[in-house]
Amino acid sequence: MALNQTTDATFKKDVLDSTTPVLVDFWAEWCGPCRMLLPILEEIAPAMANKVKIVKINIDENPEIPSKHGVRSVPTMILFKNGEAVASKVGLNPKNTLISWIESNI
């Protein structure tokens, strides 16, 4: 399953205005751990589709939003609920850790 992408231009509509919690994966093409995280997120997304929406934003192509949210390294995941950042996680984490983290913050 391909994950939805968001951009600096669509972030407000895709994330901040969402009535469903949104997990944003800040990533870069050159980032090895980011590429390793992708299949984990693709596996989690359908199983958690009724609880959280997962979207990706490429930090190199969209520098405004990562800067605004203090992203200093990738991969960084920020969970947004009702338009507010409620939790963040940096680095590559195992699937079970990510699921527990998401569930405890939504």
Protein Blocks (a to p, Z undefined) as FASTA:
>chain_A
ZZddddfklmmmmmmmpcbdcddddddfklmklmmmmmmmmmmmmmmmmmoccddddfkl
mmmlmmmnopabdcdddddeehiafbdcedjddfklmmmmmmmmZZ
